[in-house]
Amino acid sequence: MKTVLFVIPSLHGGGAERVMLTLLQHFDRARIRPVLAVVDMRNAAYRDAVPADVELIDLGCTRVLAALPKIIRLLWARRPDLLFSTLGHLNLALSLVRSLFPCGVRHVARETMVVSEYLREFRRPRLWALLYRHAYRRVDRLVCQSFDMRDDLVGRFGFPPDKTRVIRNPLALAVIRARCAEPLPAEFAARVAGRLRLVAAGRLVAQKGFDLLVAALAQCPALDVQLDILGEGPERAALQTQIDAAGQGERICLRGFQANPYAWFAAADGFVLSSRYEGFSNVVLEALASGTPVVALPCPGGVREALTGVPGCEIAGEVSAEALADALRQWAVRGPARVPAEVVAPYAVEAIVGQYEELLLAAGGQ
């Protein structure tokens, strides 16, 4: 059995957090003994999802850099076999202080973005690219969620290919399908009566492209649709202003964070992914697991890998509002159809957790 210290920036309501918690819930305790350390426990929407038998350590910081000394002290105090981290900025920060780890502690990181796309949002992308090129290779093993992500890291940043492993995101299919059957707020059914129902979900940030989605619907005045966007984030006010200015207030509603997004997915006729880039979209897999077809922009990060050949789904020609509008029109003309259950079978948590266990045991020296 290997003791693994899992470190994550927060337990906010995001996809990386859901993946981490799904893994912690399903690891075979005879093989993996997990301990979870969280940098910032404020607004921990997923606190109750941490398994009761997993020790939870609140690092009590608001920033990753401030937490690094505490993580290093924790490694020396506990001497785990492995450190497992997720989210690029945390992974990179830990790789920069790799020489301070106790001897024998291996570092496995899980990347969540196509890094070259992610760095476009930074003020000094060339500096960050140098850090990724020269520091990131100190990670002992790197989990990539898609071949897009892996090829980007290997081709553009020189990451050693033999250190990478492509492992898809896990789906707790039984849990998702049970939650799909839970009731929705009454206003949902009343508001969308007689219309095609669309749903989108994610943090309200530029990466998720909700501004492109609003613009796309504004270009489709003939489509009788209702769009509900689930999630919170810093772009909420700007999005609401855009919705109002485009005259879309009767068609688009910002619903805020939803503890059970699956019921919304299952009740919708279609899910829309408008992201400019992704790692490998959890929410696309969750929509498919809910039986709901997806209309998506072809953003870097495995969207084509997930959706090509899936019945009822539509992939736009490029990442733009105009292309998304065209894809929505084509999808509406064809008509919504439910997604067969077997589509998501390869992502079942039992199979994915087994792949993670094999990786962690091998990285830890077993």
N, C-alpha and C positions, 0 to 999 in steps of 0.2 A: 504493500500500500504506500502511495506517495502523498505527502502533505503538500498541498498547493495553496499558496496565498494569492487570492484573486483580488486585484485592485481595479477600481473603477472611479471616475471622477464624481459621479452622483447617482442617485436613484430617481432622477426625474423621469417623466413619462416618454422616453424615447426608445427607438428600436434596439440600440446597443444594450440598454439596460434590460430589455425584455429577453434578449438572447442570453445574456449573462445569467439571469435568474432562471431561465428555462434549463440551462446547463446545470446549475447548482441543484435544481429540483430533481434532476434525473441521473446524476452521476452515481455509479455503483460505489457505495461507501466501503466496500471491501477492496476497492482498487484506488479510489481517490478520497482523501480526507480534505474537504475544502474549508478554508477560512476566508471571509470576505472583509476587505478594508475599503471604506468609502471616503473619498477626499472631503466631500461636502454633503452633509445629510440634511441640509435645509430643503424644504419643499420636496421631501422624499415620497413621491406619489406611490412608489412601489415598495415601501418599507414592509408592508404586511405580506409581501410575496416572498420574502427571504425565508427559506426553510428553517424550521425551529431548531434543527440540529446543526445549523451552520453558525459558527461564532461570527458575530458582526462587530467590526471595529470602526468606530467613528473617528476619523483622523482630525476632525474639527477645524478644517481649513476652508477657505473660500476659493483658493487657487491652487493649481497643481504644483507650481514652483514652491509655494510655501509648505506643501506637504512632503516634498522630497526628503528633507532631513528625518521626518517621522517615519517615512517608509523605510529608509535605510536603517534606522534604529530598530524598527520592527523586524526587519530581515535578520539583523544580528541577534535580536532577542529570541526569535522563534526558530531560526535556521530551517526554513521549509526546504523541501526538495526543489520546488519550482516557484517562480513568480510568474503569474499570468496577468497580463494587463490588456485593456482594450481601449480604443479611441486613440487616434494618431498623435495628438499633442501630449497625452500621457505617455504613450509608448516612446516617443522621441525624447521626452524629458528623462525618462528612466534610462534610455540608452546612453545619454550624455553622462550619467553618473554610474555607469555599469562597473567601473573599476573599484567602486566603493562597496560593492556587494560582497558578502562573505564568500569565501572559496567554496565552490561546489553548488552554489545556488544558481540554477539555470533560469533563463528568462525566455518565456514564450509570449509573444504578443499577437493580438488579433487586430489587424487593420480594418477600418470601416469605410474608407474612401478611396476613390481613384486619386492618388496624391497630386498628380500634376494638375488636375482640375481643381482640387481643394485649394492649392496654393495660389490660384488666380485671385482669391479673395484677400490675400495678405498684402500688407504695405510693401514689404521687401521680399518678393517671391524668390529672387535669386539667392538671397542669404538663406532662406528656409530650404531651398533646394540643395544647397551645399551641406546643410545639416543633415538632411535626409540621405544624401549621397554618402557622407563620411561617417556619420554616427549611427545611423539605423542598422548598419551591418553588424553592430555589436550584439544585436538580438540573436539568441541561439536558434529559435525557430519562429517563423512568421506565418500566421494563418491569414489567407486571403479568401474572401467570400466569392470571388469570381475570377475568371481568367483575364478579364479586362484589367482588374486590379493588379493581378500578378504580373501580367505583361508590362504594365506601366512601371511598376517598381523595378523590374529586372531590366527593361529596355531603356528607361529614362534616368534611373537613379543607380544603376549598377548593382542592385541588390543581388546577392548570390542565389541563383535559382535553386541550388540544392538545399537551401534553408527554408524554402517556401513549401506550403501545403495548401491546396485549394479545398476548403470545406464549406459547404453551403450552410445557410442558417437553418436552425432546427425549428420544426413546427410541432407543438403539442396538439396534434389533430383532435384528439378526444376532447380536450379542454376547449379548443376553439369552437368545435361544433356544438358543444353543450352551451357555450355562451352565446352562440348565434341564436339560440332559441329563447333567450331572455327577452323580456318586454322592452320596447322603446318608449321614450317620452311620448305622451299623447299628441303633442304639437307636431311631431314628425309626420305622422300619418295624415293629420288634418291639413298640413301645409302643402303636401305634395300630391294630394288626391288628383288622379287623372293625368299626371305628368310622368314622363320618364324620370326616374330618380337616379341621380349621380351622387357619389360621395368621394371625397379626397381626404387625406389625413397626413399629418406630419407637423413638425415644428414650423411656426410661421417665420421663416427666414428665407433669404434670397435663394439659397441652394434649392429649396423645394419648388421654386417656380410658380407659386400660386398667383403671382402677378401675370404670368403668361396664361394661366388658366382663366383668369377673369377676362383678360383681353380676348382669348379665344372664344369664350361664350358670347362676348359682346359682338363678335363677328358672325354669330349664328342666331340671328333674331328669330328665324323661322322654327328653330328647334324648341319643342315644348318640353323643357327640362327644368328640374329643380336640383341645385347643387348644394350639398352641405359639406363644409370644410371643417374637419375635426382637428383641434390642436390649438396651442397657445404659442406666443413668441413675440419678439420685439417688433415684427412687421405688422402686427394686428391693426394698429391705427391707420397705417398707410394703406393696407389692403381694404379696410372699410371705406376709406376716402376714395380709393380707386373704384370700388363697387358702386358707390353712390354717384360718382362723377360719370360712370359709364351707364347709369340708369339700370343697373342690374340688381337693385335691392330686393325685387320681388322674386328673383330667380336664384340668388346666391345668399347663403346664410353662414356666418362664422359661428360655429357651435361650441368653440372652446374645447378644452381637454375632456375626453370621455374615458372613464375607467373601463368601459366595455365597448370598444369600437367594433367588435365582431358583429354585434346585433345590428349596427348601422350598415356594415358591409353586406350582411345577408339580406337585409331588407331593400337594398339598392338594386337597380337594374344594371348598373355599371360602376366600376371604380376608375378614377382618373389619376394617373401618375404624371405630374408636370415638372418633375425635377430636372434641374440643369445637369446634375451629376449625382451619382450614388456610389455605394460600395457594392452592395447587392441588396436590393430593396426588400426589407422584411415585410413591409406593408403590402407589396404586390403579392407575395406568397400568402399572406394572411387573407387577402381578398379572394385569391383563388381557392384557398381552403374553405372559405365561406360559400363557395359556389358561384362567385360573382366575377363576370368577365372584366378585363382590364383594357382601358384605352391609355396608351402611354407614349410619351416622348422617348426617342431612342437615345437617352442619355448614357454617357459612359458609366459602366458599373453593372453589367450583367443583365440589363433589361431584355435584350434580344435572347440571351441564353435562357431566360426564364419563360419568355412568352412565345417564342417562335413555335408555330404549330399547335398552339393551345386554342381549342374551339372558342369562338365568340370574342376573341381578343383582337385588338387593332393597335399596330405600332405606327406612329407618325413617320413621315419621311425625313424630318430633321428636327432639331431642337429650336422651335419657334412657335409663337402664338398662331401664326397662319397655318403651319403644318398641323398643329393640334386641332385647330378648328376643322380642317379638312378631315382629319381622322375621326373626330366626333360625328361629323355628317355621315361619313361612310358607315360608321358603327350603327348610327340611328337608322339608316336606310336598311341595313341588313337585319336589324332587330335584335334585341337582347336575347341571350341564351345562357342557360346555366352551365357552369364548368364541371366536367366529370370529376368524380372524387379521385380517380387514379392519377390525375395530373400531378397532384402534390405528394403522392406516395414516396418519391425519392427523398423528400425533405422531412419525413417522419422523425420525430425526436429520437426514437430508439436507435435508428441507423446513424444519425448525425452524432449523437452523444458517444456511440461506440467509436467513431472516427476520432473524436476529441480524446477519449480515454487512451486509445492506442498512441496518439501523438504525444500526450503528456507522459505516459509511462516510458516511451522510448526516449523522450527528451530528458527525463529524469534519471536515465541510466539503467532502466530495467530492460 
